[in-house]
Amino acid sequence: MRPNTVKRKLRAGEPAIGTFMALGSTLGAEQLAHLGFDWLLIDQEHGAIDAPLTQSLLQAISTTETIPLIRVPANREEWIGRALDAGAYGVIVPMVNTREDAEEAVRAARYPPVGSRGIGGSRTRLYGGADYVQRANEEILLIVELEHADAVRNAREILGVPGIDAYFIGPGDLCSSLGLPHTWEPDYPEFWAAIDEISRVGKELGVPGGIHASPARATAMLDRGYQFIAVGFDVSFLAGAASAALQAARAKVPAAR
């Protein structure tokens, strides 16, 4: 089976840098993959990306060594199984707030006897290899998203579930659940205390952590010990580059008299 280089990096204590994709552009996905990201994630939770488009995006990423991941819309067996059968090499499962939620995600993502994932899908073997079914439990990356105050309180129970490879913090929803203003770059004592508590538990249990960060904050998050770093979005890259180009062009236009 094709090795999951991101899972290997996380196990070795190394960083894995990627970004989220919500635009649904196959050419955009292929372009990002050729830039050298360790992983790219197709965001089915907040992006308007259906199953046929997902498969096309996975095929575009597969032209490179970049690892393709999917954030599923919900912690449901059918969503997780469909994402993996389409060729994703891992999933982020949103709103995992309890041990029961974590156990449900493991059951959906792992083949028996570890879980109850059904065997099927043509792309698993085309992309993963002929021995995919035999080795998928070892290679597929399962990341639970801790993005609620309940998840902070239950972090030890969640991260102690066998089969969880890493956790990912969603800053916006976590802030909302803590009664804080929504922002992509929170800087509130309550927020830092919450993610530090999760990080402490993760380190004790040997479960690596990840978080979404702007390019400006990514280094700080790496310094805090996070390994799985999501830098921006495809939408933000497009908007940022377009805005900079427009401002540069307008700066050359003579002022109206």
C-alpha positions as CSV (number, residue, x, y, z in Angstrom):
1,M,0.0,0.0,0.0
2,R,1.2,3.5,-0.7
3,P,2.7,4.9,2.5
4,N,0.9,7.7,4.3
5,T,3.8,10.1,4.7
6,V,1.8,12.5,6.8
7,K,1.0,9.8,9.4
8,R,4.6,8.9,9.5
9,K,5.7,12.5,10.1
10,L,3.2,12.8,13.0
11,R,4.4,9.6,14.5
12,A,8.0,10.8,14.2
13,G,7.2,14.1,15.9
14,E,7.7,16.1,12.7
15,P,5.4,18.8,11.4
16,A,3.1,18.3,8.5
17,I,1.9,21.5,6.7
18,G,-1.2,21.7,4.5
19,T,-4.2,23.8,3.7
20,F,-8.0,23.5,3.4
21,M,-9.8,23.6,0.1
22,A,-13.4,24.8,-0.2
23,L,-13.5,26.2,-3.8
24,G,-14.1,22.9,-5.5
25,S,-11.7,23.6,-8.3
26,T,-9.9,20.5,-9.7
27,L,-7.3,22.7,-11.4
28,G,-6.8,24.7,-8.2
29,A,-6.3,21.5,-6.2
30,E,-3.8,20.2,-8.7
31,Q,-1.9,23.5,-8.6
32,L,-1.8,23.5,-4.8
33,A,-0.6,19.9,-4.7
34,H,2.3,20.8,-7.0
35,L,3.5,23.5,-4.6
36,G,4.7,20.9,-2.2
37,F,2.2,20.9,0.7
38,D,2.5,17.8,2.8
39,W,-1.3,17.4,2.7
40,L,-4.4,19.0,1.2
41,L,-7.8,18.7,2.8
42,I,-11.1,18.8,0.9
43,D,-13.6,20.5,3.2
44,Q,-17.0,18.8,2.8
45,E,-18.2,20.3,6.0
46,H,-18.3,23.9,5.0
47,G,-17.6,23.7,1.2
48,A,-20.2,23.0,-1.4
49,I,-18.4,19.9,-2.6
50,D,-20.5,16.8,-3.4
51,A,-19.3,13.2,-3.9
52,P,-18.5,13.3,-7.7
53,L,-16.6,16.5,-7.3
54,T,-14.7,15.1,-4.3
55,Q,-13.5,12.1,-6.4
56,S,-12.3,14.5,-9.1
57,L,-10.4,16.6,-6.5
58,L,-8.8,13.5,-5.1
59,Q,-7.7,12.4,-8.5
60,A,-6.2,15.9,-9.1
61,I,-4.2,15.7,-5.9
62,S,-3.1,12.2,-6.8
63,T,-0.9,13.6,-9.6
64,T,1.6,14.4,-6.8
65,E,3.0,12.9,-3.6
66,T,0.8,15.2,-1.5
67,I,-1.5,13.3,0.8
68,P,-5.2,13.8,0.2
69,L,-7.5,14.3,3.2
70,I,-11.2,15.1,3.7
71,R,-13.1,16.8,6.5
72,V,-16.4,15.0,6.4
73,P,-19.7,16.9,7.1
74,A,-20.5,15.0,10.2
75,N,-19.4,12.0,12.4
76,R,-21.4,9.5,10.5
77,E,-20.4,6.1,9.1
78,E,-21.7,6.8,5.6
79,W,-19.8,10.1,5.3
80,I,-16.5,8.7,6.6
81,G,-16.8,5.4,4.6
82,R,-17.6,7.3,1.4
83,A,-14.7,9.7,1.8
84,L,-12.2,6.9,2.3
85,D,-13.7,4.7,-0.5
86,A,-13.2,7.7,-2.9
87,G,-9.5,7.6,-2.1
88,A,-8.9,10.0,0.8
89,Y,-5.9,8.9,2.9
90,G,-7.4,10.3,6.0
91,V,-10.4,12.2,7.5
92,I,-10.9,15.0,10.0
93,V,-14.1,14.3,11.9
94,P,-15.8,17.5,13.2
95,M,-17.4,18.0,16.6
96,V,-16.0,15.1,18.5
97,N,-17.1,16.0,22.1
98,T,-17.2,12.7,24.0
99,R,-15.5,9.3,24.2
100,E,-18.6,7.9,22.5
101,D,-18.1,10.3,19.6
102,A,-14.5,9.2,19.2
103,E,-15.4,5.5,19.3
104,E,-18.0,6.1,16.6
105,A,-15.4,7.7,14.4
106,V,-13.0,4.8,14.9
107,R,-15.6,2.3,14.0
108,A,-16.4,4.1,10.8
109,A,-12.8,4.6,9.7
110,R,-11.3,1.2,10.5
111,Y,-11.9,-2.2,8.9
112,P,-12.8,-5.1,11.2
113,P,-11.8,-6.3,13.7
114,V,-10.9,-2.7,14.8
115,G,-14.0,-1.1,13.4
116,S,-16.9,-1.8,11.1
117,R,-16.0,0.0,7.9
118,G,-17.4,-1.8,4.9
119,I,-15.1,-3.1,2.1
120,G,-15.7,-1.5,-1.3
121,G,-14.7,1.2,-3.7
122,S,-12.5,1.0,-6.8
123,R,-10.2,3.9,-6.0
124,T,-8.9,2.4,-2.8
125,R,-6.9,-0.1,-4.8
126,L,-6.2,2.2,-7.7
127,Y,-4.6,4.8,-5.5
128,G,-3.7,2.9,-2.4
129,G,-2.5,-0.4,-3.9
130,A,-3.6,-4.0,-4.2
131,D,-3.1,-4.7,-0.5
132,Y,-5.2,-1.7,0.6
133,V,-7.7,-3.7,2.6
134,Q,-5.0,-5.5,4.5
135,R,-3.0,-2.4,5.4
136,A,-5.6,0.5,5.5
137,N,-6.0,0.4,9.3
138,E,-2.3,1.1,9.6
139,E,-2.0,3.8,6.9
140,I,-5.3,5.7,7.1
141,L,-5.1,8.9,9.2
142,L,-8.0,9.5,11.6
143,I,-8.1,13.0,13.2
144,V,-10.8,14.1,15.6
145,E,-11.7,17.8,15.7
146,L,-11.9,19.2,19.2
147,E,-13.8,22.5,18.8
148,H,-16.2,22.7,21.8
149,A,-15.9,23.4,25.5
150,D,-17.3,19.8,26.1
151,A,-14.3,18.4,24.1
152,V,-11.9,20.3,26.3
153,R,-13.5,18.8,29.5
154,N,-13.5,15.3,27.9
155,A,-10.1,15.5,26.2
156,R,-8.6,12.6,28.1
157,E,-11.5,10.3,27.4
158,I,-11.5,11.3,23.7
159,L,-7.8,11.0,23.0
160,G,-7.5,7.8,25.0
161,V,-9.6,5.9,22.5
162,P,-7.5,3.4,20.5
163,G,-7.4,4.2,16.8
164,I,-7.3,8.0,17.1
165,D,-4.1,9.3,15.4
166,A,-4.3,13.0,16.1
167,Y,-6.6,15.8,17.1
168,F,-7.3,19.1,15.4
169,I,-8.5,22.3,17.1
170,G,-11.1,24.5,15.3
171,P,-10.4,28.0,16.8
172,G,-13.6,29.6,15.7
173,D,-16.1,27.1,17.0
174,L,-14.1,26.6,20.2
175,C,-14.3,30.4,20.9
176,S,-18.0,30.4,20.2
177,S,-18.6,27.6,22.7
178,L,-16.6,29.4,25.3
179,G,-18.7,32.6,24.9
180,L,-15.9,34.4,23.1
181,P,-16.1,36.5,19.9
182,H,-15.6,34.5,16.8
183,T,-12.3,35.1,15.1
184,W,-9.8,33.2,13.1
185,E,-6.9,34.4,15.3
186,P,-8.2,34.4,18.9
187,D,-6.0,35.9,21.6
188,Y,-8.1,35.4,24.7
189,P,-6.9,33.9,28.0
190,E,-9.8,31.5,28.0
191,F,-8.9,30.3,24.5
192,W,-5.2,29.7,25.3
193,A,-6.1,27.9,28.5
194,A,-8.5,25.6,26.7
195,I,-6.1,24.6,23.9
196,D,-3.2,24.3,26.4
197,E,-5.3,21.8,28.4
198,I,-5.9,19.8,25.3
199,S,-2.3,20.0,24.4
200,R,-1.2,18.8,27.8
201,V,-3.5,15.8,27.6
202,G,-2.4,15.0,24.1
203,K,1.3,15.1,25.1
204,E,0.7,12.8,28.1
205,L,-1.1,10.3,25.9
206,G,1.2,10.6,22.9
207,V,-1.4,12.0,20.5
208,P,-0.1,14.8,18.2
209,G,-2.1,17.9,17.8
210,G,-3.1,20.2,14.9
211,I,-4.6,23.6,14.5
212,H,-5.7,26.1,11.9
213,A,-3.5,29.2,11.7
214,S,-2.8,32.1,9.4
215,P,0.7,32.1,7.7
216,A,1.7,34.8,10.3
217,R,0.7,32.6,13.3
218,A,1.8,29.2,11.9
219,T,5.4,29.5,13.3
220,A,4.1,30.3,16.7
221,M,1.8,27.2,16.7
222,L,4.7,25.0,15.6
223,D,6.7,26.5,18.5
224,R,3.9,25.5,20.9
225,G,4.2,21.9,19.8
226,Y,1.5,21.5,17.2
227,Q,2.5,19.3,14.3
228,F,-0.5,19.2,11.9
229,I,-0.7,22.8,10.8
230,A,-3.4,24.0,8.4
231,V,-2.2,27.3,6.8
232,G,-5.0,29.4,5.5
233,F,-7.6,28.3,2.8
234,D,-7.6,28.2,-0.9
235,V,-10.2,30.9,-0.8
236,S,-8.0,33.2,1.4
237,F,-5.0,32.5,-0.9
238,L,-7.1,33.6,-4.0
239,A,-8.5,36.6,-2.3
240,G,-5.2,37.7,-0.8
241,A,-3.2,37.4,-4.1
242,A,-6.0,39.0,-6.1
243,S,-6.3,41.9,-3.7
244,A,-2.5,42.5,-3.7
245,A,-2.4,42.5,-7.5
246,L,-5.4,44.9,-7.7
247,Q,-3.9,47.3,-5.2
248,A,-0.5,47.2,-7.0
249,A,-2.2,47.9,-10.4
250,R,-4.3,50.8,-9.0
251,A,-1.2,52.3,-7.4
252,K,0.1,52.8,-10.9
253,V,-3.0,54.6,-12.2
254,P,-2.6,58.4,-12.2
255,A,-4.8,60.2,-9.7
256,A,-7.9,61.8,-11.2
257,R,-7.6,65.5,-11.8
